[in-house]
Amino acid sequence: MAAISIFLVLLLLIGALLFFHGDIRTKMFTVEVEMSGSDGFNYTRYHFQYFRGSKSKIIGVEEPSNLLLKYNIGFENGEFELLLKSLSGKVVWSKVTGDERDLQRIYLQEKGLYTLIVNAHEAKGYFDILWSTEKK
C-alpha cells in the first residue's frame, strides 16, 4: 500500500513539473480557446481568442522543387513561429513572425514528406497559410 502511495505522489509531481514547465518548442501541451478553422490539401487557416501550442500539416513533394508558401498572420499579442521540417526532423526553413503577409519560395532538394508547423505562444488572432509546388 505504501509503495502505491509513493508511486502516485511521484506521478503527480512529474505531471506538475511537465505542466508548469511546458513550452511550445517542446510541445508538452496545447491550449486552444475559441479556436475555429479548417485544414485542406494545400492550406490551413484558424482564428482564435487564445492559442498556445502548435498545429502541423504534412506536405508531400514528388521531386525536388520550390515550395511556394503564402501566409497571412494577424494577431493582437503573442508570438508565432513557422517551421518546415524534413521527415528526418531537419529544419529546412523557419521564421519567427509578427503581423505579416508574405510569399516565400523555399527550395526543397529532396522528394518526400515535409511537416509545416505553426507554433504559437499566448497568441490571439489568426493565421491563413496556403502552399503549392513548382518544378525547379
Backbone hydrogen bonds in HBPLUS format (Angstrom, degrees):
<---DONOR---> <-ACCEPTOR-->    atom                        ^
c    i                          cat <-CA-CA->   ^        H-A-AA   ^      H-
h    n   atom  resd res      DA  || num        DHA   H-A  angle D-A-AA Bond
n    s   type  num  typ     dist DA aas  dist angle  dist       angle   num
A0005-SER N   A0001-MET O   3.10 MM   4  6.40 155.8  2.16 146.8 153.3     1
A0006-ILE N   A0002-ALA O   2.95 MM   4  6.20 160.6  1.99 151.1 155.9     2
A0007-PHE N   A0003-ALA O   2.98 MM   4  6.12 157.0  2.03 142.6 149.3     3
A0008-LEU N   A0004-ILE O   2.94 MM   4  6.16 158.9  1.98 149.2 154.5     4
A0009-VAL N   A0005-SER O   3.00 MM   4  6.22 158.4  2.05 149.0 154.7     5
A0010-LEU N   A0006-ILE O   2.96 MM   4  6.18 163.4  1.99 151.7 156.1     6
A0011-LEU N   A0007-PHE O   2.89 MM   4  6.08 156.3  1.95 148.7 155.8     7
A0012-LEU N   A0008-LEU O   2.94 MM   4  6.16 156.8  2.00 147.6 153.2     8
A0013-LEU N   A0009-VAL O   2.95 MM   4  6.21 156.4  2.01 149.3 155.9     9
A0014-ILE N   A0010-LEU O   2.94 MM   4  6.16 163.7  1.97 152.3 156.3    10
A0015-GLY N   A0011-LEU O   2.99 MM   4  6.16 159.7  2.03 145.9 151.9    11
A0016-ALA N   A0012-LEU O   2.91 MM   4  6.11 156.4  1.96 147.8 154.0    12
A0017-LEU N   A0013-LEU O   2.94 MM   4  6.17 159.7  1.98 150.9 156.3    13
A0018-LEU N   A0014-ILE O   2.98 MM   4  6.22 161.7  2.02 151.9 156.4    14
A0019-PHE N   A0015-GLY O   2.97 MM   4  6.15 157.1  2.03 146.7 153.2    15
A0020-PHE N   A0016-ALA O   2.95 MM   4  6.08 175.2  1.95 158.3 159.0    16
A0021-HIS N   A0017-LEU O   3.01 MM   4  5.86 136.2  2.21 141.9 151.6    17
A0026-THR N   A0023-ASP O   3.00 MM   3  5.45 143.4  2.14 110.9 121.0    18
A0027-LYS N   A0023-ASP O   3.04 MM   4  6.23 118.0  2.44 140.6 157.2    19
A0031-VAL N   A0052-ARG O   2.69 MM  21  5.05 157.5  1.73 148.7 156.8    20
A0052-ARG N   A0031-VAL O   2.85 MM  21  5.05 158.5  1.89 152.9 156.6    21
A0033-VAL N   A0050-TYR O   2.85 MM  17  4.98 162.7  1.88 154.0 152.4    22
A0049-GLN N   A0033-VAL O   3.12 MM  16  5.67 155.6  2.18 156.9 160.6    23
A0050-TYR N   A0033-VAL O   3.37 MM  17  4.98 147.6  2.48 138.3 134.1    24
A0036-SER N   A0047-HIS O   2.96 MM  11  5.53 159.9  2.00 156.6 162.8    25
A0047-HIS N   A0036-SER O   2.83 MM  11  5.53 160.4  1.87 165.5 171.3    26
A0038-SER N   A0045-ARG O   2.83 MM   7  5.61 148.8  1.93 156.5 166.9    27
A0045-ARG N   A0038-SER O   2.95 MM   7  5.61 162.8  1.98 167.6 172.4    28
A0040-GLY N   A0043-TYR O   2.90 MM   3  5.12 169.5  1.91 146.3 143.9    29
A0131-TRP N   A0042-ASN O   3.03 MM  89  5.46 149.9  2.13 149.3 149.4    30
A0044-THR N   A0129-ILE O   2.94 MM  85  5.41 147.3  2.05 150.2 158.2    31
A0129-ILE N   A0044-THR O   2.89 MM  85  5.41 169.8  1.90 160.3 163.8    32
A0046-TYR N   A0127-PHE O   2.94 MM  81  5.61 152.2  2.01 155.1 164.1    33
A0127-PHE N   A0046-TYR O   2.97 MM  81  5.61 150.9  2.05 155.1 163.2    34
A0048-PHE N   A0125-GLY O   2.88 MM  77  5.57 153.7  1.95 164.1 165.2    35
A0125-GLY N   A0048-PHE O   3.09 MM  77  5.57 145.0  2.21 140.2 150.8    36
A0051-PHE N   A0123-ALA O   2.87 MM  72  5.20 133.2  2.09 141.0 151.9    37
A0123-ALA N   A0051-PHE O   3.07 MM  72  5.20 170.8  2.08 144.8 142.1    38
A0053-GLY N   A0120-ALA O   2.97 MM  67  5.46 160.4  2.01 143.2 147.3    39
A0120-ALA N   A0053-GLY O   2.87 MM  67  5.46 164.0  1.89 159.6 162.3    40
A0055-LYS N   A0118-VAL O   3.00 MM  63  5.26 147.0  2.11 140.1 150.4    41
A0118-VAL N   A0055-LYS O   2.82 MM  63  5.26 168.2  1.83 162.7 166.2    42
A0057-LYS N   A0116-LEU O   2.88 MM  59  5.20 148.1  1.98 144.4 154.7    43
A0116-LEU N   A0057-LYS O   2.80 MM  59  5.20 162.6  1.83 161.1 163.8    44
A0059-ILE N   A0114-TYR O   2.73 MM  55  5.11 167.1  1.74 154.2 157.5    45
A0114-TYR N   A0059-ILE O   2.81 MM  55  5.11 154.4  1.88 146.9 155.7    46
A0061-VAL N   A0112-GLY O   2.80 MM  51  5.23 159.0  1.84 153.4 160.7    47
A0112-GLY N   A0061-VAL O   2.75 MM  51  5.23 162.9  1.78 146.6 151.5    48
A0065-SER N   A0108-LEU O   3.12 MM  43  5.48 136.2  2.32 142.3 152.6    49
A0108-LEU N   A0065-SER O   2.82 MM  43  5.48 172.9  1.82 160.9 163.0    50
A0066-ASN N   A0134-GLU O   2.90 MM  68  5.25 160.5  1.94 167.0 163.5    51
A0134-GLU N   A0066-ASN O   2.92 MM  68  5.25 150.9  2.01 145.6 153.6    52
A0067-LEU N   A0106-ILE O   2.72 MM  39  5.05 167.2  1.73 145.3 149.3    53
A0106-ILE N   A0067-LEU O   2.90 MM  39  5.05 169.7  1.91 145.7 148.6    54
A0068-LEU N   A0132-SER O   2.74 MM  64  5.28 167.3  1.75 161.1 164.5    55
A0132-SER N   A0068-LEU O   3.09 MM  64  5.28 142.8  2.23 137.0 147.8    56
A0069-LEU N   A0104-GLN O   2.83 MM  35  5.07 169.2  1.84 156.1 159.3    57
A0104-GLN N   A0069-LEU O   2.81 MM  35  5.07 168.1  1.83 144.7 147.2    58
A0070-LYS N   A0130-LEU O   2.87 MM  60  5.21 161.8  1.91 156.3 160.7    59
A0130-LEU N   A0070-LYS O   2.82 MM  60  5.21 166.7  1.84 158.6 163.2    60
A0071-TYR N   A0102-ASP O   2.93 MM  31  5.59 162.7  1.96 158.4 164.3    61
A0102-ASP N   A0071-TYR O   2.93 MM  31  5.59 157.3  1.99 154.8 161.7    62
A0072-ASN N   A0128-ASP O   2.88 MM  56  5.18 146.5  1.99 145.3 156.0    63
A0128-ASP N   A0072-ASN O   2.92 MM  56  5.18 140.4  2.08 142.5 154.3    64
A0073-ILE N   A0100-GLU O   2.73 MM  27  5.25 172.7  1.74 163.4 166.0    65
A0100-GLU N   A0073-ILE O   2.85 MM  27  5.25 141.0  2.00 136.7 149.5    66
A0074-GLY N   A0126-TYR O   3.11 MM  52  5.42 164.0  2.13 141.2 146.1    67
A0126-TYR N   A0074-GLY O   2.73 MM  52  5.42 155.8  1.78 165.8 171.4    68
A0076-GLU N   A0124-LYS O   2.84 MM  48  5.69 149.6  1.93 156.1 166.3    69
A0124-LYS N   A0077-ASN O   3.28 MM  47  5.79 144.3  2.42 144.9 142.4    70
A0079-GLU N   A0121-HIS O   3.15 MM  42  5.17 145.6  2.28 131.1 141.2    71
A0121-HIS N   A0079-GLU O   3.00 MM  42  5.17 153.8  2.07 144.6 147.8    72
A0097-THR N   A0080-PHE O   3.02 MM  17  5.50 154.6  2.08 133.6 141.7    73
A0081-GLU N   A0119-ASN O   2.92 MM  38  5.05 148.6  2.02 145.7 148.2    74
A0119-ASN N   A0081-GLU O   2.84 MM  38  5.05 173.2  1.85 158.7 160.2    75
A0082-LEU N   A0095-LYS O   2.75 MM  13  5.18 168.0  1.76 155.7 158.6    76
A0095-LYS N   A0082-LEU O   2.87 MM  13  5.18 146.8  1.98 150.9 154.7    77
A0083-LEU N   A0117-ILE O   2.91 MM  34  5.04 154.8  1.98 148.6 153.7    78
A0117-ILE N   A0083-LEU O   2.81 MM  34  5.04 166.7  1.83 147.7 151.8    79
A0084-LEU N   A0093-TRP O   2.84 MM   9  5.15 147.9  1.94 159.8 155.5    80
A0092-VAL N   A0084-LEU O   2.72 MM   8  5.52 156.2  1.77 155.3 163.6    81
A0093-TRP N   A0084-LEU O   3.33 MM   9  5.15 153.3  2.40 136.9 139.1    82
A0085-LYS N   A0115-THR O   2.90 MM  30  5.15 162.8  1.93 143.8 148.8    83
A0115-THR N   A0085-LYS O   2.79 MM  30  5.15 158.8  1.84 147.4 154.8    84
A0086-SER N   A0090-LYS O   2.86 MM   4  5.31 158.3  1.91 149.8 154.9    85
A0089-GLY N   A0086-SER O   2.88 MM   3  5.26 160.0  1.92 112.8 119.4    86
